[in-house]
C-alpha cells in the first residue's frame, strides 16, 4: 500500500501553466483531478494520484504526480492514439512538462506533414 500522494502545490501548477502558456501563446485552462494508477507494474492495487490536465491543439495532456517529486506524463488524441515521451518518470516538474510539450509539438508537425503518421 502506497502513502497518499500530495496534491500539486502552487509552484508546480505555476510551472505547468507557464510552460503551457508559452507553448500555445495563450492562457490554457489547466485543471486538476485524480486518477488511479499502478505505480509499479507488479502492484495489484491502484494508487490515487493527482493529475494536471489540459486540452489544446487537438490533443489532451496529462501529468500524473506519482510521489513527492515524481511525475509521469502523456498526451493523446483518442483512446487508441496515445503517446508518451520515452521517459517513465521525471523528478523535475519543469522537465516533465517541457518534454511533454516538445514531444507533442514534434508529433503534431509530423502529422501535419504526413496525415498517415
N, C-alpha and C positions, 0 to 999 in steps of 0.2 A: 504494500500500500504506500503510495506516494503522499508526501505532505502537501497541504494546499499551496498552490502556486499563487504568488501575489499578483494582483491586477497590474496592468500597465500603469506606471506612475506618470506624473505630469511631464517630466523631462523626456521619457520615452515617447509619449504621444506627441510632444513638440517636435522631436527629431523626425518622426514619421511624417507628420503634417508638413513640415518644412521641405522635406525631400519630395513629397508628392506634389506640393505646390510648385516647387522649382521644375520638376519634370514636366508637368502639364501646363505650366504658366497660368494657372488659375487656382483658386481655392477649391478643393475637392472635399466632400463630406466623408471624413474617416470616422467610422462607427466602431464601437466596441461591443463584444458579445463573449460568449463562452462556447467551447466545443469540447467534445470528449475525444481523446486520442490515446493510442497506445504509445507510451513514451519509449518503450523498448519492444522490439518485435516479439520477444518472448513473454511479455506481460499478458496475463489473462484478463486483467481488469483495465478498464478505461479510466483515464485521469481527466478531470475537468481543467481545461486550460483557457486563460484569457486569449481573446482574438481581436486584432485590429483588422478591419475590413473596409474596402472601398471599391467602387466601380468607375472605370474610365477607359476610353479608347477601345470600346467593345470588349473589354476584359474585366474580370473580377480578381481582386488581390486579397490575400490573407497573410497575416503574420501571426503565428501562434507563439505565445510565451510559454515555454516549457520548463522554466526554472527561474531562479532569482535573476540571473543574467544569461539566459539561454533562449534562443528563438529559432523557429523554423518558418519557412515561407513557401508560397506557391502562387501562381496565377492560373486562371482558367477561362475558357470561353464557353464551355459546356461541361456536362458531367463526363463526357468521353474525351474532351480536349483539354487536358490538364498538364501543367508544366512546373518544373522546379528549377533550381539554379545550379544543381550539381553538388551542393553542399548540404549535408544532413542537418547541421545545426550551426548557429552563429553564437558568439559570446558578446558581440557588439551590435547594438540595435542600428547604428548608422550604417555599418557594413551590410547588415541584413536587408534593410530597406533599399539602399542604393543598388546593391547587386540585383535584387528582385526587379527594380525598375529598369535597370540596364538590360537585363536578360529579356524582359518583355518588350522593350523598345527594339532590340535587335530582332526578336521574333516577329514583331509587327512589321518591321521593314522587309524582312524576308517574305512574309505573307503578302505584302503589297506588291512585291516584285514577282512572286510566283504563288498564285492562289492555291496551288496544289500542295503547298507545304503544310 
